[in-house]
Amino acid sequence: MQNTRLNNLFDAIATRLGQWFFNPWRRLSLLIISFLFGFFLANVASTTAGQRAELDILVAAFLVVLTEITSRIFYHRSFLSKRSLLVDSLNLLKVGFIYGLFLEAFKLGS
């Protein structure tokens, strides 16, 4: 790429955000927010899919495929050596999502 002012600005913003998330407490807080957002998404997905009662099987299949793709990304060998913040937050989003779906299933079972 050319060395333009806009490119330099984006590079500076990216490095400052990377340094800002390098702090362990900020990283942990972002991971906790990602887990809770996954839990929220599970509640929203189960509520809307159950309310409409249309295409339940397709929605469930899509969600299973999405969680399997996320697991494939997280547990791939090349990512185990270098675990980035994006991959960790995506995995915790998946874990929160699965946890939320389990709690919804327990609520429906009781």
C-alpha positions in Angstrom: 0.0 0.0 0.0 1.0 3.6 -0.4 2.1 5.5 2.6 -0.7 8.1 2.7 -2.0 10.1 5.7 -5.1 8.0 5.9 -3.1 4.8 5.9 -0.8 6.2 8.6 -3.8 7.2 10.7 -5.4 3.7 10.5 -2.0 2.1 11.4 -1.7 4.4 14.4 -5.2 3.7 15.5 -4.6 -0.1 15.2 -1.4 0.0 17.2 -2.9 2.1 19.9 -5.9 -0.2 20.2 -3.6 -3.2 20.3 -1.6 -1.6 23.1 -4.8 -0.7 24.9 -6.1 -4.3 24.8 -2.6 -5.6 25.9 -3.5 -4.6 29.5 -4.6 -7.9 31.2 -7.6 -6.3 33.0 -9.0 -4.8 29.8 -8.5 -8.1 28.0 -10.3 -9.9 30.7 -13.2 -7.4 30.8 -13.5 -7.7 27.0 -13.6 -11.5 27.3 -16.3 -11.4 30.0 -18.4 -9.0 27.9 -18.0 -11.4 25.0 -19.2 -14.3 27.1 -22.2 -12.3 28.4 -23.1 -11.1 24.9 -23.1 -14.8 23.7 -25.5 -15.6 26.6 -27.7 -12.7 25.5 -27.6 -13.9 21.9 -28.7 -17.4 22.9 -31.7 -16.0 24.8 -32.6 -13.8 21.8 -32.2 -16.7 19.3 -34.3 -19.1 21.3 -37.0 -16.6 22.1 -37.4 -15.4 18.5 -37.2 -18.9 17.0 -39.7 -20.2 19.5 -42.1 -17.3 19.0 -42.3 -17.5 15.3 -42.4 -21.3 15.2 -41.2 -21.2 11.5 -38.0 -22.8 10.3 -37.0 -24.1 13.7 -35.0 -26.9 12.3 -33.1 -24.7 9.9 -32.3 -22.1 12.6 -31.0 -24.9 14.8 -28.9 -26.4 12.0 -27.5 -22.9 11.2 -26.6 -22.4 14.9 -24.9 -25.8 15.2 -22.9 -25.1 12.0 -21.9 -21.7 13.4 -20.6 -23.1 16.7 -18.8 -25.9 14.9 -17.0 -23.4 12.6 -16.0 -21.4 15.7 -14.7 -24.5 17.4 -12.7 -25.4 14.3 -11.2 -21.9 14.2 -10.3 -21.9 17.9 -8.9 -25.4 18.2 -6.9 -25.4 14.9 -3.2 -26.1 15.5 -2.0 -22.9 14.0 -4.2 -20.8 16.4 -3.0 -22.8 19.5 0.5 -21.4 19.2 -0.7 -17.8 18.9 -4.0 -17.0 20.4 -5.2 -13.6 19.5 -7.8 -11.5 21.3 -10.3 -11.9 18.5 -10.1 -15.7 18.5 -10.4 -15.8 22.3 -13.4 -13.5 22.3 -15.0 -15.5 19.5 -14.6 -18.7 21.5 -16.1 -17.1 24.7 -19.0 -15.8 22.6 -19.6 -19.4 21.5 -19.3 -20.7 25.1 -21.8 -18.1 26.3 -24.1 -19.0 23.5 -24.0 -22.7 24.3 -24.5 -22.0 28.0 -27.5 -19.8 27.2 -29.0 -22.5 25.1 -28.5 -25.1 27.8 -30.3 -22.9 30.3 -33.2 -22.3 27.9 -33.5 -26.1 27.5 -33.6 -26.5 31.2 -36.3 -23.9 31.5 -38.4 -25.6 28.9 -37.8 -29.0 30.5 -39.0 -28.0 33.9 
